[in-house]
Amino acid sequence: MRELVEHTEGINRLMARYGVKFGIYRGGEFHEQLFPFDAIPRVITRQEFEYLEKGLVQRVDALNLFLNDIYGQKKIIKDGVIPEEFVFISSGYLPQCEGIIPPKNIYSHISGIDLVLGKDGHWYILEDNLRIPSGASYPMIAREICRRVSPSTFGNNSVEDNRNYAAMFRETLEWVNTGGIPVIMTPGRYNAAYCEKLSIPNIYTSSRQFVQSYLFGEDNPDSVFSNMKRAYDNAIVLRDEPSTAVLSYVQLALDTFEACRKTTAPLLELQQVIDYLLAFWGGADDYVEQEDCRNILKCGKYVERLDLCIRLGYHTKDLEKEYRKLCNRIEKTGLIYHAESLGRLGDIILREENPEFHYREALGCLGSLFA
């Protein structure tokens, strides 16, 4: 427990980095706030939890039956249990769902029931979240971080494991699946956490705007298109080394990428962009004759890849692999680099007990490697 208290500040930083946030409306505007981490846990005994679980299962069953009735026979309204205006003027009521019966009559596949413990020692329901109960991410990531910081807390105590949440969720989706592959619709990469990880401004307000601006925006310096264009312009300087034939793959990728803006379903075209870029790297291996030039190209590739892996929270084993590739390639380039930065980067990835606490420093080491 002492380790959890000592690392509270670092754990909160990780919470921010992983984008563990919740949304609230204040003054008619939507705002995101970080979930604060409290190192002192609320202990719920097994006996107490089993009692709560029975009530929660009963409540979720009742909520699904309620939705089935509201969008079906509406007996609860006809019998005068609930006034009809409570339902029909509610912003959550969707007339488009009238008469629709989902598979197995399950309307709420994940139910986030907020509980509070009163001063009288009794548990109370604060609210039911049935639309997008994203709060599940908080106990999952908080528990994972706590387990890394203080493994003895979990080794010396009988703590209920929550790492099977994803498997249970998949089991639920498979149970109601009528064919095909179950998928989860999320806010995606246009949310604030993604922008924060990449150190780019969060200027996106919808998924459509994100796709158009982040992928294809010519006026957006952070867009994928803008970065590809700059990369091509820089590569022109090295035309004599990789050859025009190799650079043509980048030009083909740019042309295909630009054409993607004109279609509403660019998935196949974007795959073609990736194929062209992979062909460029294959061509660089085959056609760049000077080994030092080839090593410099590969070195830049590994620096960028390691930067992204750190920002996007890749597993430590993946970081170790990319770091060793980078070290091997740097030695072959003959370039002047900051050995201290590379050494410290290695300490963080290979030897720190909790490398996540030092990722900001790791990014700084990468940025100063050839400065």
Secondary structure, DSSP 8 states (H G I E B T S, - for coil): -HHHHHTHHHHHHHHHHTT-EEEEEETTEEEEEE----SS-----HHHHHHHHHHHHHHHHHHHHHHHHHTTT-HHHHTTSS-HHHHHT-TT--GGGTT---GGG-S-SS-EEEEEE-TTS-EEEEEEE-S--GGGHHHHHHHHHHHHH-HHHHHSS-----TTHHHHHHHHHHHT--SS-------GGGSHHHHHHHT------SHHHHIIIIIH-SS-TTSHHHHHHHHHHHHHTTTTTTHHHHHHHHHHHHHHHHHHTT-S--HHHHHHHHHHHHHHHHHHHHH---HHHHHHHHHHHHHHHHHHHHHTT--HHHHHHHHHHHHHHHHHHT----HHHHHHHHIIIII-SSGGGGHHHHHHHHHTS--
